[in-house]
Protein backbone atom coordinates (compact mmCIF):
# COMPACT_ATOMS: atom_id res chain seq x y z
CA UNK A 1 0.00 0.00 0.00
CA UNK A 2 1.33 3.41 -0.98
CA UNK A 3 0.46 6.08 1.62
CA UNK A 4 0.87 9.78 0.80
CA UNK A 5 0.11 12.45 3.44
CA UNK A 6 0.19 16.14 2.53
CA UNK A 7 -0.69 19.30 4.43
CA UNK A 8 -2.16 22.54 3.11
CA UNK A 9 -1.39 25.55 5.32
CA UNK A 10 -0.14 23.12 7.94
CA UNK A 11 3.03 21.20 8.67
CA UNK A 12 2.59 17.43 8.88
CA UNK A 13 4.51 16.50 12.02
CA UNK A 14 5.67 12.95 12.77
CA UNK A 15 3.00 12.71 15.49
CA UNK A 16 0.23 13.61 13.04
CA UNK A 17 1.69 11.22 10.43
CA UNK A 18 1.77 8.36 12.97
CA UNK A 19 -1.79 9.10 14.10
CA UNK A 20 -3.11 9.06 10.52
CA UNK A 21 -1.23 5.83 9.76
CA UNK A 22 -2.64 4.14 12.86
CA UNK A 23 -6.20 5.17 12.01
CA UNK A 24 -5.88 4.12 8.36
CA UNK A 25 -4.26 0.78 9.24
CA UNK A 26 -7.35 -0.06 11.29
CA UNK A 27 -9.57 0.68 8.28
CA UNK A 28 -7.39 -0.91 5.60
CA UNK A 29 -7.19 -4.11 7.66
CA UNK A 30 -10.77 -4.87 6.53
CA UNK A 31 -9.92 -4.85 2.84
CA UNK A 32 -6.79 -6.29 1.18
CA UNK A 33 -7.10 -4.78 -2.30
CA UNK A 34 -5.99 -1.22 -1.44
CA UNK A 35 -3.29 -0.02 -3.84
CA UNK A 36 -2.80 3.62 -2.76
CA UNK A 37 -4.03 6.07 -0.15
CA UNK A 38 -3.74 9.86 -0.49
CA UNK A 39 -4.48 12.00 2.59
CA UNK A 40 -4.78 15.80 2.55
CA UNK A 41 -4.88 17.70 5.84
CA UNK A 42 -5.75 21.38 5.64
CA UNK A 43 -6.66 24.38 7.76
CA UNK A 44 -9.41 26.75 6.62
CA UNK A 45 -9.88 29.60 9.10
CA UNK A 46 -11.09 27.86 12.27
CA UNK A 47 -11.97 24.53 10.62
CA UNK A 48 -9.55 21.61 10.36
CA UNK A 49 -10.27 19.48 7.32
CA UNK A 50 -9.10 15.96 6.50
CA UNK A 51 -9.65 14.30 3.12
CA UNK A 52 -8.67 10.84 1.94
CA UNK A 53 -8.83 9.06 -1.40
CA UNK A 54 -8.41 5.30 -1.24
CA UNK A 55 -7.63 3.58 -4.53
CA UNK A 56 -8.97 0.04 -4.63
CA UNK A 57 -9.25 -2.24 -7.60
CA UNK A 58 -12.10 -0.92 -9.72
CA UNK A 59 -13.02 2.10 -7.59
CA UNK A 60 -11.72 5.19 -5.80
CA UNK A 61 -13.29 5.92 -2.41
CA UNK A 62 -13.25 9.58 -1.32
CA UNK A 63 -14.11 10.77 2.19
CA UNK A 64 -13.77 14.14 3.91
CA UNK A 65 -14.41 15.37 7.44
CA UNK A 66 -14.21 18.75 9.18
CA UNK A 67 -13.94 19.70 12.82
CA UNK A 68 -12.42 22.38 15.05
CA UNK A 69 -9.74 19.89 16.14
CA UNK A 70 -7.51 18.12 13.59
CA UNK A 71 -7.42 14.86 15.55
CA UNK A 72 -11.23 14.83 15.81
CA UNK A 73 -11.53 15.35 12.06
CA UNK A 74 -9.11 12.45 11.46
CA UNK A 75 -11.22 10.26 13.79
CA UNK A 76 -14.41 11.18 11.94
CA UNK A 77 -12.66 10.55 8.64
CA UNK A 78 -11.56 7.07 9.75
CA UNK A 79 -15.10 6.19 10.87
CA UNK A 80 -16.63 7.33 7.57
CA UNK A 81 -13.95 5.54 5.57
CA UNK A 82 -14.46 2.35 7.58
CA UNK A 83 -18.18 2.34 6.73
CA UNK A 84 -17.54 2.96 3.03
CA UNK A 85 -14.82 0.29 2.76
CA UNK A 86 -17.07 -2.28 4.46
CA UNK A 87 -19.94 -1.32 2.15
CA UNK A 88 -17.69 -1.73 -0.90
CA UNK A 89 -16.44 -5.09 0.39
CA UNK A 90 -20.01 -6.33 0.96
CA UNK A 91 -21.00 -5.32 -2.57
CA UNK A 92 -18.03 -7.20 -4.02
CA UNK A 93 -18.78 -10.38 -2.07
CA UNK A 94 -22.51 -10.16 -2.84
CA UNK A 95 -21.81 -9.92 -6.58
CA UNK A 96 -19.49 -12.92 -6.34
CA UNK A 97 -22.12 -14.97 -4.47
CA UNK A 98 -24.79 -14.14 -7.02
CA UNK A 99 -22.47 -15.16 -9.86
CA UNK A 100 -21.82 -18.50 -8.13
CA UNK A 101 -25.57 -19.05 -7.65
CA UNK A 102 -26.18 -18.41 -11.34
CA UNK A 103 -23.45 -20.85 -12.34
CA UNK A 104 -24.85 -23.52 -10.00
CA UNK A 105 -28.38 -23.27 -11.45
CA UNK A 106 -27.20 -23.48 -15.07
N, CA, C and O atoms as CSV, one atom per row, in Angstrom:
chain,resi,resn,atom,element,x,y,z
A,1,UNK,N,N,0.846,-1.177,0.000
A,1,UNK,CA,C,0.000,0.000,0.000
A,1,UNK,C,C,0.890,1.238,0.000
A,1,UNK,O,O,1.833,1.334,0.786
A,2,UNK,N,N,0.593,2.159,-0.863
A,2,UNK,CA,C,1.327,3.408,-0.983
A,2,UNK,C,C,0.542,4.501,-0.242
A,2,UNK,O,O,-0.578,4.831,-0.632
A,3,UNK,N,N,1.124,5.057,0.818
A,3,UNK,CA,C,0.465,6.078,1.624
A,3,UNK,C,C,1.146,7.418,1.408
A,3,UNK,O,O,2.362,7.532,1.563
A,4,UNK,N,N,0.362,8.441,1.049
A,4,UNK,CA,C,0.874,9.778,0.796
A,4,UNK,C,C,0.071,10.754,1.664
A,4,UNK,O,O,-1.149,10.845,1.532
A,5,UNK,N,N,0.761,11.481,2.550
A,5,UNK,CA,C,0.106,12.445,3.440
A,5,UNK,C,C,0.660,13.829,3.130
A,5,UNK,O,O,1.871,14.044,3.186
A,6,UNK,N,N,-0.229,14.769,2.804
A,6,UNK,CA,C,0.188,16.137,2.526
A,6,UNK,C,C,-0.605,17.098,3.407
A,6,UNK,O,O,-1.700,16.779,3.871
A,7,UNK,N,N,-0.033,18.277,3.628
A,7,UNK,CA,C,-0.691,19.298,4.432
A,7,UNK,C,C,-0.789,20.601,3.664
A,7,UNK,O,O,0.180,21.037,3.042
A,8,UNK,N,N,-1.953,21.221,3.708
A,8,UNK,CA,C,-2.159,22.539,3.114
A,8,UNK,C,C,-2.302,23.543,4.245
A,8,UNK,O,O,-3.198,23.422,5.082
A,9,UNK,N,N,-1.424,24.527,4.270
A,9,UNK,CA,C,-1.393,25.546,5.317
A,9,UNK,C,C,-1.140,24.927,6.688
A,9,UNK,O,O,-1.582,25.452,7.710
A,10,UNK,N,N,-0.425,23.808,6.695
A,10,UNK,CA,C,-0.143,23.125,7.940
A,10,UNK,C,C,1.041,22.196,7.733
A,10,UNK,O,O,1.185,21.586,6.673
A,11,UNK,N,N,1.879,22.093,8.740
A,11,UNK,CA,C,3.029,21.196,8.671
A,11,UNK,C,C,2.626,19.829,9.218
A,11,UNK,O,O,2.068,19.729,10.310
A,12,UNK,N,N,2.909,18.787,8.458
A,12,UNK,CA,C,2.588,17.428,8.884
A,12,UNK,C,C,3.736,16.933,9.769
A,12,UNK,O,O,4.807,16.571,9.282
A,13,UNK,N,N,3.487,16.928,11.062
A,13,UNK,CA,C,4.507,16.498,12.019
A,13,UNK,C,C,4.538,14.975,12.090
A,13,UNK,O,O,3.589,14.315,11.668
A,14,UNK,N,N,5.620,14.417,12.618
A,14,UNK,CA,C,5.670,12.952,12.773
A,14,UNK,C,C,4.531,12.406,13.643
A,14,UNK,O,O,4.052,11.298,13.404
A,15,UNK,N,N,4.101,13.165,14.636
A,15,UNK,CA,C,3.000,12.714,15.493
A,15,UNK,C,C,1.698,12.616,14.697
A,15,UNK,O,O,0.954,11.645,14.829
A,16,UNK,N,N,1.430,13.629,13.870
A,16,UNK,CA,C,0.226,13.607,13.042
A,16,UNK,C,C,0.319,12.470,12.036
A,16,UNK,O,O,-0.660,11.757,11.817
A,17,UNK,N,N,1.491,12.291,11.418
A,17,UNK,CA,C,1.687,11.219,10.434
A,17,UNK,C,C,1.432,9.844,11.069
A,17,UNK,O,O,0.760,8.998,10.479
A,18,UNK,N,N,1.973,9.628,12.273
A,18,UNK,CA,C,1.767,8.356,12.971
A,18,UNK,C,C,0.305,8.137,13.322
A,18,UNK,O,O,-0.205,7.022,13.219
A,19,UNK,N,N,-0.373,9.212,13.742
A,19,UNK,CA,C,-1.791,9.103,14.104
A,19,UNK,C,C,-2.632,8.724,12.887
A,19,UNK,O,O,-3.505,7.861,12.976
A,20,UNK,N,N,-2.367,9.372,11.749
A,20,UNK,CA,C,-3.107,9.064,10.517
A,20,UNK,C,C,-2.827,7.627,10.089
A,20,UNK,O,O,-3.752,6.909,9.709
A,21,UNK,N,N,-1.570,7.199,10.143
A,21,UNK,CA,C,-1.234,5.831,9.760
A,21,UNK,C,C,-1.931,4.810,10.644
A,21,UNK,O,O,-2.422,3.794,10.152
A,22,UNK,N,N,-1.979,5.070,11.937
A,22,UNK,CA,C,-2.643,4.143,12.861
A,22,UNK,C,C,-4.134,4.039,12.556
A,22,UNK,O,O,-4.695,2.944,12.548
A,23,UNK,N,N,-4.769,5.176,12.308
A,23,UNK,CA,C,-6.199,5.173,12.009
A,23,UNK,C,C,-6.486,4.473,10.672
A,23,UNK,O,O,-7.450,3.716,10.564
A,24,UNK,N,N,-5.651,4.727,9.658
A,24,UNK,CA,C,-5.881,4.116,8.357
A,24,UNK,C,C,-5.549,2.625,8.359
A,24,UNK,O,O,-6.186,1.856,7.639
A,25,UNK,N,N,-4.573,2.207,9.147
A,25,UNK,CA,C,-4.260,0.779,9.241
A,25,UNK,C,C,-5.449,-0.002,9.784
A,25,UNK,O,O,-5.716,-1.122,9.349
A,26,UNK,N,N,-6.151,0.585,10.723
A,26,UNK,CA,C,-7.345,-0.059,11.285
A,26,UNK,C,C,-8.411,-0.250,10.208
A,26,UNK,O,O,-9.086,-1.278,10.170
A,27,UNK,N,N,-8.556,0.739,9.340
A,27,UNK,CA,C,-9.566,0.682,8.276
A,27,UNK,C,C,-9.132,-0.252,7.157
A,27,UNK,O,O,-9.922,-1.072,6.690
A,28,UNK,N,N,-7.893,-0.136,6.729
A,28,UNK,CA,C,-7.391,-0.911,5.603
A,28,UNK,C,C,-7.311,-2.398,5.951
A,28,UNK,O,O,-7.317,-3.246,5.059
A,29,UNK,N,N,-7.238,-2.710,7.221
A,29,UNK,CA,C,-7.190,-4.106,7.659
A,29,UNK,C,C,-8.413,-4.893,7.175
A,29,UNK,O,O,-8.328,-6.106,6.987
A,30,UNK,N,N,-9.550,-4.212,6.972
A,30,UNK,CA,C,-10.773,-4.872,6.534
A,30,UNK,C,C,-10.716,-5.298,5.071
A,30,UNK,O,O,-11.440,-6.207,4.664
A,31,UNK,N,N,-9.871,-4.658,4.283
A,31,UNK,CA,C,-9.918,-4.852,2.837
A,31,UNK,C,C,-8.505,-4.935,2.293
A,31,UNK,O,O,-7.722,-4.003,2.479
A,32,UNK,N,N,-8.156,-6.036,1.619
A,32,UNK,CA,C,-6.787,-6.288,1.183
A,32,UNK,C,C,-6.407,-5.621,-0.131
A,32,UNK,O,O,-5.218,-5.474,-0.413
A,33,UNK,N,N,-7.366,-5.219,-0.932
A,33,UNK,CA,C,-7.099,-4.784,-2.298
A,33,UNK,C,C,-6.825,-3.289,-2.433
A,33,UNK,O,O,-7.086,-2.716,-3.491
A,34,UNK,N,N,-6.308,-2.646,-1.396
A,34,UNK,CA,C,-5.989,-1.220,-1.440
A,34,UNK,C,C,-4.616,-1.054,-2.088
A,34,UNK,O,O,-3.631,-1.641,-1.640
A,35,UNK,N,N,-4.562,-0.240,-3.155
A,35,UNK,CA,C,-3.290,-0.018,-3.837
A,35,UNK,C,C,-2.616,1.266,-3.395
A,35,UNK,O,O,-1.392,1.302,-3.264
A,36,UNK,N,N,-3.392,2.333,-3.159
A,36,UNK,CA,C,-2.802,3.616,-2.763
A,36,UNK,C,C,-3.796,4.399,-1.909
A,36,UNK,O,O,-5.011,4.279,-2.058
A,37,UNK,N,N,-3.230,5.208,-1.004
A,37,UNK,CA,C,-4.034,6.073,-0.146
A,37,UNK,C,C,-3.399,7.460,-0.182
A,37,UNK,O,O,-2.195,7.606,0.031
A,38,UNK,N,N,-4.220,8.480,-0.453
A,38,UNK,CA,C,-3.735,9.856,-0.493
A,38,UNK,C,C,-4.537,10.664,0.527
A,38,UNK,O,O,-5.759,10.767,0.422
A,39,UNK,N,N,-3.846,11.233,1.511
A,39,UNK,CA,C,-4.480,11.998,2.594
A,39,UNK,C,C,-4.069,13.456,2.465
A,39,UNK,O,O,-2.890,13.761,2.287
A,40,UNK,N,N,-5.044,14.358,2.556
A,40,UNK,CA,C,-4.784,15.797,2.547
A,40,UNK,C,C,-5.341,16.380,3.832
A,40,UNK,O,O,-6.535,16.258,4.107
A,41,UNK,N,N,-4.485,17.013,4.617
A,41,UNK,CA,C,-4.877,17.699,5.839
A,41,UNK,C,C,-4.753,19.188,5.597
A,41,UNK,O,O,-3.715,19.652,5.126
A,42,UNK,N,N,-5.800,19.953,5.913
A,42,UNK,CA,C,-5.748,21.384,5.642
A,42,UNK,C,C,-6.430,22.172,6.751
A,42,UNK,O,O,-7.235,21.649,7.521
A,43,UNK,N,N,-6.071,23.456,6.797
A,43,UNK,CA,C,-6.658,24.384,7.757
A,43,UNK,C,C,-7.353,25.478,6.962
A,43,UNK,O,O,-6.744,26.115,6.102
A,44,UNK,N,N,-8.629,25.691,7.255
A,44,UNK,CA,C,-9.408,26.751,6.616
A,44,UNK,C,C,-10.042,27.585,7.730
A,44,UNK,O,O,-11.043,27.183,8.323
A,45,UNK,N,N,-9.462,28.729,8.003
A,45,UNK,CA,C,-9.877,29.601,9.103
A,45,UNK,C,C,-9.886,28.818,10.408
A,45,UNK,O,O,-8.820,28.428,10.884
A,46,UNK,N,N,-11.040,28.575,10.998
A,46,UNK,CA,C,-11.093,27.861,12.273
A,46,UNK,C,C,-11.444,26.383,12.109
A,46,UNK,O,O,-11.582,25.671,13.104
A,47,UNK,N,N,-11.589,25.915,10.877
A,47,UNK,CA,C,-11.969,24.527,10.618
A,47,UNK,C,C,-10.751,23.721,10.180
A,47,UNK,O,O,-9.974,24.163,9.334
A,48,UNK,N,N,-10.596,22.551,10.757
A,48,UNK,CA,C,-9.551,21.613,10.363
A,48,UNK,C,C,-10.215,20.581,9.456
A,48,UNK,O,O,-11.243,20.007,9.814
A,49,UNK,N,N,-9.641,20.349,8.305
A,49,UNK,CA,C,-10.267,19.477,7.317
A,49,UNK,C,C,-9.317,18.330,6.980
A,49,UNK,O,O,-8.116,18.531,6.802
A,50,UNK,N,N,-9.874,17.135,6.896
A,50,UNK,CA,C,-9.105,15.958,6.504
A,50,UNK,C,C,-9.834,15.283,5.348
A,50,UNK,O,O,-11.041,15.047,5.415
A,51,UNK,N,N,-9.090,14.974,4.290
A,51,UNK,CA,C,-9.648,14.297,3.119
A,51,UNK,C,C,-8.790,13.077,2.822
A,51,UNK,O,O,-7.579,13.093,3.043
A,52,UNK,N,N,-9.415,12.032,2.327
A,52,UNK,CA,C,-8.671,10.841,1.938
A,52,UNK,C,C,-9.284,10.256,0.671
A,52,UNK,O,O,-10.503,10.221,0.509
A,53,UNK,N,N,-8.416,9.800,-0.218
A,53,UNK,CA,C,-8.827,9.063,-1.398
A,53,UNK,C,C,-8.139,7.707,-1.331
A,53,UNK,O,O,-6.911,7.625,-1.308
A,54,UNK,N,N,-8.931,6.657,-1.300
A,54,UNK,CA,C,-8.410,5.300,-1.238
A,54,UNK,C,C,-8.629,4.659,-2.601
A,54,UNK,O,O,-9.761,4.566,-3.077
A,55,UNK,N,N,-7.555,4.222,-3.220
A,55,UNK,CA,C,-7.630,3.579,-4.527
A,55,UNK,C,C,-7.690,2.071,-4.317
A,55,UNK,O,O,-6.732,1.459,-3.846
A,56,UNK,N,N,-8.817,1.490,-4.668
A,56,UNK,CA,C,-8.965,0.038,-4.635
A,56,UNK,C,C,-9.207,-0.432,-6.057
A,56,UNK,O,O,-9.509,0.361,-6.949
A,57,UNK,N,N,-9.070,-1.723,-6.251
A,57,UNK,CA,C,-9.247,-2.244,-7.600
A,57,UNK,C,C,-10.679,-1.979,-8.069
A,57,UNK,O,O,-11.641,-2.473,-7.480
A,58,UNK,N,N,-10.800,-1.196,-9.133
A,58,UNK,CA,C,-12.104,-0.920,-9.718
A,58,UNK,C,C,-12.824,0.299,-9.187
A,58,UNK,O,O,-13.878,0.656,-9.714
A,59,UNK,N,N,-12.297,0.956,-8.163
A,59,UNK,CA,C,-13.023,2.097,-7.595
A,59,UNK,C,C,-12.087,2.970,-6.770
A,59,UNK,O,O,-11.102,2.485,-6.214
A,60,UNK,N,N,-12.401,4.257,-6.694
A,60,UNK,CA,C,-11.724,5.187,-5.795
A,60,UNK,C,C,-12.746,5.638,-4.758
A,60,UNK,O,O,-13.840,6.079,-5.110
A,61,UNK,N,N,-12.394,5.529,-3.497
A,61,UNK,CA,C,-13.287,5.921,-2.407
A,61,UNK,C,C,-12.765,7.227,-1.825
A,61,UNK,O,O,-11.617,7.308,-1.388
A,62,UNK,N,N,-13.623,8.257,-1.823
A,62,UNK,CA,C,-13.251,9.583,-1.319
A,62,UNK,C,C,-14.089,9.901,-0.100
A,62,UNK,O,O,-15.305,9.709,-0.100
A,63,UNK,N,N,-13.426,10.394,0.951
A,63,UNK,CA,C,-14.111,10.771,2.189
A,63,UNK,C,C,-13.471,12.051,2.705
A,63,UNK,O,O,-12.258,12.232,2.601
A,64,UNK,N,N,-14.299,12.948,3.268
A,64,UNK,CA,C,-13.769,14.140,3.914
A,64,UNK,C,C,-14.510,14.393,5.213
A,64,UNK,O,O,-15.673,14.017,5.365
A,65,UNK,N,N,-13.825,15.032,6.144
A,65,UNK,CA,C,-14.414,15.368,7.440
A,65,UNK,C,C,-13.823,16.686,7.925
A,65,UNK,O,O,-12.659,16.994,7.666
A,66,UNK,N,N,-14.650,17.463,8.639
A,66,UNK,CA,C,-14.211,18.751,9.179
A,66,UNK,C,C,-14.556,18.816,10.663
A,66,UNK,O,O,-15.565,18.273,11.113
A,67,UNK,N,N,-13.696,19.488,11.399
A,67,UNK,CA,C,-13.941,19.697,12.824
A,67,UNK,C,C,-13.067,20.859,13.276
A,67,UNK,O,O,-12.225,21.337,12.516
A,68,UNK,N,N,-13.263,21.316,14.511
A,68,UNK,CA,C,-12.422,22.377,15.055
A,68,UNK,C,C,-11.059,21.839,15.471
A,68,UNK,O,O,-10.096,22.600,15.566
A,69,UNK,N,N,-10.970,20.538,15.720
A,69,UNK,CA,C,-9.742,19.890,16.144
A,69,UNK,C,C,-9.294,18.939,15.035
A,69,UNK,O,O,-10.112,18.182,14.513
A,70,UNK,N,N,-8.022,18.964,14.671
A,70,UNK,CA,C,-7.512,18.121,13.591
A,70,UNK,C,C,-7.637,16.641,13.926
A,70,UNK,O,O,-7.998,15.839,13.065
A,71,UNK,N,N,-7.344,16.276,15.161
A,71,UNK,CA,C,-7.421,14.862,15.554
A,71,UNK,C,C,-8.868,14.363,15.512
A,71,UNK,O,O,-9.117,13.215,15.145
A,72,UNK,N,N,-9.815,15.214,15.883
A,72,UNK,CA,C,-11.231,14.831,15.811
A,72,UNK,C,C,-11.667,14.656,14.361
A,72,UNK,O,O,-12.448,13.753,14.057
A,73,UNK,N,N,-11.174,15.507,13.462
A,73,UNK,CA,C,-11.532,15.351,12.058
A,73,UNK,C,C,-10.914,14.078,11.476
A,73,UNK,O,O,-11.525,13.439,10.620
A,74,UNK,N,N,-9.722,13.702,11.923
A,74,UNK,CA,C,-9.105,12.447,11.465
A,74,UNK,C,C,-9.906,11.257,11.994
A,74,UNK,O,O,-10.092,10.274,11.278
A,75,UNK,N,N,-10.381,11.334,13.236
A,75,UNK,CA,C,-11.216,10.265,13.794
A,75,UNK,C,C,-12.509,10.109,13.001
A,75,UNK,O,O,-12.899,8.992,12.661
A,76,UNK,N,N,-13.173,11.220,12.707
A,76,UNK,CA,C,-14.410,11.181,11.935
A,76,UNK,C,C,-14.155,10.632,10.532
A,76,UNK,O,O,-14.958,9.867,9.997
A,77,UNK,N,N,-13.045,11.026,9.956
A,77,UNK,CA,C,-12.660,10.548,8.635
A,77,UNK,C,C,-12.472,9.029,8.649
A,77,UNK,O,O,-12.939,8.339,7.743
A,78,UNK,N,N,-11.800,8.516,9.656
A,78,UNK,CA,C,-11.556,7.075,9.755
A,78,UNK,C,C,-12.871,6.310,9.907
A,78,UNK,O,O,-13.039,5.243,9.317
A,79,UNK,N,N,-13.804,6.850,10.696
A,79,UNK,CA,C,-15.098,6.194,10.867
A,79,UNK,C,C,-15.883,6.155,9.560
A,79,UNK,O,O,-16.444,5.119,9.203
A,80,UNK,N,N,-15.924,7.279,8.844
A,80,UNK,CA,C,-16.627,7.329,7.567
A,80,UNK,C,C,-15.989,6.383,6.556
A,80,UNK,O,O,-16.684,5.664,5.839
A,81,UNK,N,N,-14.670,6.391,6.508
A,81,UNK,CA,C,-13.953,5.536,5.572
A,81,UNK,C,C,-14.180,4.067,5.898
A,81,UNK,O,O,-14.328,3.248,4.990
A,82,UNK,N,N,-14.209,3.727,7.163
A,82,UNK,CA,C,-14.459,2.348,7.575
A,82,UNK,C,C,-15.813,1.878,7.066
A,82,UNK,O,O,-15.923,0.768,6.545
A,83,UNK,N,N,-16.850,2.705,7.206
A,83,UNK,CA,C,-18.183,2.341,6.732
A,83,UNK,C,C,-18.191,2.151,5.216
A,83,UNK,O,O,-18.786,1.199,4.712
A,84,UNK,N,N,-17.529,3.060,4.488
A,84,UNK,CA,C,-17.538,2.958,3.033
A,84,UNK,C,C,-16.739,1.759,2.534
A,84,UNK,O,O,-17.139,1.117,1.563
A,85,UNK,N,N,-15.621,1.448,3.178
A,85,UNK,CA,C,-14.822,0.288,2.764
A,85,UNK,C,C,-15.598,-0.997,3.022
A,85,UNK,O,O,-15.595,-1.898,2.183
A,86,UNK,N,N,-16.262,-1.094,4.170
A,86,UNK,CA,C,-17.066,-2.281,4.459
A,86,UNK,C,C,-18.222,-2.414,3.480
A,86,UNK,O,O,-18.542,-3.523,3.052
A,87,UNK,N,N,-18.852,-1.304,3.119
A,87,UNK,CA,C,-19.942,-1.324,2.147
A,87,UNK,C,C,-19.434,-1.803,0.786
A,87,UNK,O,O,-20.094,-2.606,0.126
A,88,UNK,N,N,-18.281,-1.320,0.370
A,88,UNK,CA,C,-17.689,-1.732,-0.903
A,88,UNK,C,C,-17.337,-3.223,-0.872
A,88,UNK,O,O,-17.549,-3.939,-1.850
A,89,UNK,N,N,-16.806,-3.673,0.249
A,89,UNK,CA,C,-16.436,-5.087,0.392
A,89,UNK,C,C,-17.680,-5.974,0.329
A,89,UNK,O,O,-17.662,-7.024,-0.313
A,90,UNK,N,N,-18.759,-5.554,0.995
A,90,UNK,CA,C,-20.010,-6.326,0.962
A,90,UNK,C,C,-20.575,-6.400,-0.452
A,90,UNK,O,O,-21.067,-7.451,-0.862
A,91,UNK,N,N,-20.513,-5.306,-1.200
A,91,UNK,CA,C,-20.996,-5.317,-2.573
A,91,UNK,C,C,-20.199,-6.298,-3.421
A,91,UNK,O,O,-20.769,-7.049,-4.213
A,92,UNK,N,N,-18.881,-6.291,-3.254
A,92,UNK,CA,C,-18.027,-7.203,-4.023
A,92,UNK,C,C,-18.353,-8.656,-3.715
A,92,UNK,O,O,-18.471,-9.471,-4.631
A,93,UNK,N,N,-18.501,-8.994,-2.429
A,93,UNK,CA,C,-18.785,-10.380,-2.072
A,93,UNK,C,C,-20.191,-10.783,-2.490
A,93,UNK,O,O,-20.419,-11.933,-2.863
A,94,UNK,N,N,-21.130,-9.854,-2.433
A,94,UNK,CA,C,-22.507,-10.158,-2.842
A,94,UNK,C,C,-22.571,-10.441,-4.340
A,94,UNK,O,O,-23.279,-11.353,-4.766
A,95,UNK,N,N,-21.843,-9.674,-5.139
A,95,UNK,CA,C,-21.812,-9.920,-6.579
A,95,UNK,C,C,-21.178,-11.279,-6.875
A,95,UNK,O,O,-21.627,-11.991,-7.773
A,96,UNK,N,N,-20.158,-11.632,-6.138
A,96,UNK,CA,C,-19.492,-12.916,-6.345
A,96,UNK,C,C,-20.424,-14.070,-5.968
A,96,UNK,O,O,-20.460,-15.086,-6.662
A,97,UNK,N,N,-21.168,-13.922,-4.890
A,97,UNK,CA,C,-22.119,-14.965,-4.472
A,97,UNK,C,C,-23.216,-15.156,-5.504
A,97,UNK,O,O,-23.592,-16.284,-5.824
A,98,UNK,N,N,-23.729,-14.040,-6.025
A,98,UNK,CA,C,-24.789,-14.142,-7.019
A,98,UNK,C,C,-24.289,-14.798,-8.292
A,98,UNK,O,O,-25.026,-15.548,-8.932
A,99,UNK,N,N,-23.052,-14.526,-8.667
A,99,UNK,CA,C,-22.473,-15.161,-9.859
A,99,UNK,C,C,-22.328,-16.667,-9.632
A,99,UNK,O,O,-22.572,-17.455,-10.546
A,100,UNK,N,N,-21.939,-17.067,-8.439
A,100,UNK,CA,C,-21.821,-18.498,-8.128
A,100,UNK,C,C,-23.186,-19.183,-8.138
A,100,UNK,O,O,-23.312,-20.321,-8.591
A,101,UNK,N,N,-24.210,-18.484,-7.636
A,101,UNK,CA,C,-25.565,-19.053,-7.651
A,101,UNK,C,C,-26.054,-19.259,-9.074
A,101,UNK,O,O,-26.671,-20.277,-9.389
A,102,UNK,N,N,-25.772,-18.274,-9.943
A,102,UNK,CA,C,-26.185,-18.407,-11.345
A,102,UNK,C,C,-25.478,-19.562,-12.021
A,102,UNK,O,O,-26.090,-20.282,-12.810
A,103,UNK,N,N,-24.216,-19.751,-11.730
A,103,UNK,CA,C,-23.454,-20.847,-12.336
A,103,UNK,C,C,-23.977,-22.193,-11.815
A,103,UNK,O,O,-24.002,-23.168,-12.565
A,104,UNK,N,N,-24.385,-22.261,-10.573
A,104,UNK,CA,C,-24.850,-23.523,-9.997
A,104,UNK,C,C,-26.206,-23.926,-10.580
A,104,UNK,O,O,-26.486,-25.117,-10.718
A,105,UNK,N,N,-27.050,-22.947,-10.923
A,105,UNK,CA,C,-28.380,-23.265,-11.453
A,105,UNK,C,C,-28.334,-23.590,-12.945
A,105,UNK,O,O,-29.278,-24.182,-13.469
A,106,UNK,N,N,-27.269,-23.220,-13.632
A,106,UNK,CA,C,-27.200,-23.480,-15.072
A,106,UNK,C,C,-26.778,-24.872,-15.376
A,106,UNK,O,O,-26.673,-25.244,-16.544
